């Protein structure tokens, strides 16, 4: 048994030397955790993505296998594709379990901690710190509407084919940054901001289905949501207009909207956000994901 264990450890060390440490490819490293993966090749998986806060993970296993993240069953496509994500401040040690028949592979995944840009702003007027209750209620209804479309679990697998930036503009805001107003922490920023003139075209970062278009939400103004499948969605804020409607199928790179300064915006720009259901992800990390079609 010790010789077998040493073999597994040697293969894992070789894998780590060949593959950048910031990416998880469990094709070999899984051996050292559960030797059933060697006895049953159906348990072998590819898992792409940075194991850190805000990251989207995309995996591929044999079709028909079941996949759980802790006790949560993950949707597995007929191609064996699945996905999940880590939130901004997630420090939980997850157990990813792949099951094939009576055999299973379990791998621990704990997202690494990140440092975010925190700014402190004092002297903010009380009127701004205490908005009108009517505005708060309207914003709450907007948030509920967005939450409903983000809670869907569509069958399409566009999330697994890679992402491109929706704008060529200069990045002016990043994920995770936060301001503390008069000592009170504001909500973190959960997207990437791209500078651009009003009317500048916005491209679909990945294919999908348009599930929401509202031109006048209170905070986010013109708001568009594209569903990329399995709970992964893109949301675009402060738009001046949409070139698509709800129910439309869109292709990666297709022009879908126009940059604007609607809602509570200080100037024209695009705020692009990515979610896995309620989990808010870092679009910059999503852009690093490869096209899983290249992994056989």
Long-range contacts (C-beta under 8 A, 24 or more apart in sequence): 4-35, 5-32, 8-32, 8-35, 8-38, 22-50, 22-51, 22-52, 23-48, 23-49, 23-50, 24-48, 24-49, 24-50, 24-51, 24-57, 24-109, 26-107, 30-105, 30-107, 33-105, 33-106, 33-107, 33-108, 34-104, 34-105, 34-106, 34-107, 36-103, 36-104, 36-105, 37-105, 39-103, 40-100, 40-101, 40-103, 42-100, 42-101, 43-98, 43-100, 43-103, 43-104, 43-105, 45-98, 45-105, 46-292, 46-295, 47-96, 48-289, 48-290, 48-292, 48-295, 49-285, 49-289, 50-285, 50-288, 51-86, 51-109, 51-110, 51-111, 51-112, 52-86, 52-111, 52-112, 52-113, 52-114, 52-285, 53-86, 53-87, 53-88, 53-89, 53-90, 53-91, 53-111, 53-112, 53-113, 53-114, 53-176, 53-282, 54-85, 54-86, 54-87, 54-88, 54-114, 54-175, 54-176, 54-280, 54-281, 54-282, 54-285, 55-85, 55-86, 55-111, 55-281, 55-282, 55-285, 56-83, 56-84, 56-85, 56-159, 56-232, 56-274, 56-276, 56-281, 56-285, 56-286, 56-289, 57-83, 57-84, 57-85, 57-86, 57-109, 58-82, 58-83, 58-159, 58-160, 58-289, 58-292, 59-83, 60-160, 60-292, 60-295, 61-98, 62-100, 64-100, 65-98, 65-99, 65-100, 66-98, 66-99, 67-96, 67-97, 67-98, 67-99, 68-95, 68-96, 68-97, 68-99, 69-94, 69-95, 69-96, 69-97, 70-94, 70-95, 74-230, 75-153, 75-230, 75-231, 77-155, 77-157, 77-160, 77-230, 79-157, 81-157, 81-160, 81-230, 81-292, 82-230, 83-159, 83-160, 83-230, 83-231, 83-232, 83-276, 84-276, 85-232, 85-275, 85-276, 85-279, 85-281, 86-111, 86-279, 86-281, 87-279, 87-280, 88-116, 88-175, 88-176, 88-188, 88-190, 88-280, 88-282, 114-176, 116-176, 116-177, 116-178, 116-188, 117-174, 117-176, 117-177, 117-178, 118-177, 118-178, 118-179, 118-180, 119-177, 119-178, 119-179, 119-180, 120-179, 120-180, 120-183, 121-179, 121-180, 121-181, 121-182, 122-181, 122-182, 122-183, 123-182, 124-181, 124-182, 129-181, 129-182, 129-184, 135-218, 138-218, 139-217, 139-218, 139-219, 142-214, 142-217, 142-218, 142-219, 142-220, 142-223, 145-212, 145-214, 146-212, 146-223, 146-225, 146-235, 147-278, 149-211, 149-212, 149-225, 149-227, 149-233, 150-225, 150-231, 150-233, 150-235, 150-275, 150-277, 150-278, 151-231, 151-277, 151-278, 152-211, 152-227, 152-231, 153-230, 153-231, 153-277, 154-209, 154-227, 154-229, 154-230, 155-229, 156-207, 156-208, 156-209, 156-227, 156-228, 156-229, 156-230, 157-229, 157-230, 158-206, 158-207, 158-208, 158-228, 158-229, 158-252, 159-206, 159-228, 159-229, 159-230, 159-232, 160-229, 160-291, 160-292, 160-293, 161-206, 161-207, 161-252, 161-291, 161-292, 161-293, 162-206, 162-252, 162-289, 162-290, 162-291, 162-292, 163-205, 163-206, 163-252, 163-283, 163-286, 163-287, 163-289, 164-203, 164-205, 164-206, 164-252, 164-253, 164-287, 165-194, 165-203, 165-205, 165-287, 166-194, 166-202, 166-203, 166-204, 166-205, 166-234, 166-236, 166-270, 166-272, 167-194, 167-196, 167-200, 167-202, 167-203, 167-259, 167-270, 167-272, 168-194, 169-194, 169-195, 169-196, 169-200, 169-259, 169-269, 169-270, 170-194, 170-195, 171-195, 172-269, 173-269, 173-271, 174-284, 175-281, 175-282, 175-283, 175-284, 176-282, 190-273, 190-280, 191-235, 191-237, 191-271, 191-272, 191-273, 191-274, 191-283, 192-271, 192-272, 192-283, 192-284, 193-269, 193-270, 193-271, 194-259, 194-269, 194-270, 194-272, 195-268, 195-269, 196-259, 196-268, 196-269, 196-270, 197-259, 197-268, 198-240, 198-258, 198-259, 198-260, 198-261, 198-268, 199-240, 199-241, 199-258, 199-259, 199-260, 200-258, 200-259, 200-268, 200-270, 201-243, 201-255, 201-257, 201-258, 201-259, 202-236, 202-239, 202-255, 202-256, 202-257, 202-258, 202-259, 202-270, 203-252, 203-253, 203-254, 203-255, 203-256, 204-234, 204-250, 204-251, 204-252, 204-253, 204-254, 204-256, 205-234, 205-252, 205-272, 205-283, 205-286, 205-287, 206-234, 206-252, 207-249, 207-250, 207-251, 207-252, 208-233, 208-234, 208-249, 208-250, 209-247, 209-248, 209-249, 209-250, 210-244, 210-245, 210-246, 210-247, 210-248, 210-249, 210-250, 210-256, 211-246, 212-246, 213-242, 213-244, 213-245, 213-246, 215-239, 215-241, 215-242, 215-262, 216-262, 216-263, 217-263, 218-263, 218-264, 219-263, 219-264, 220-262, 220-263, 220-264, 220-271, 221-260, 221-261, 221-262, 221-263, 221-264, 221-265, 222-257, 222-260, 222-262, 222-263, 223-263, 224-256, 224-257, 226-250, 226-256, 231-275, 231-276, 231-277, 232-274, 232-275, 232-276, 233-274, 233-275, 234-272, 234-273, 234-274, 235-272, 235-273, 235-274, 235-275, 236-270, 236-271, 236-272, 236-273, 237-263, 237-270, 237-271, 237-272, 237-273, 238-262, 238-263, 238-265, 238-268, 238-269, 238-270, 238-271, 239-270, 240-268
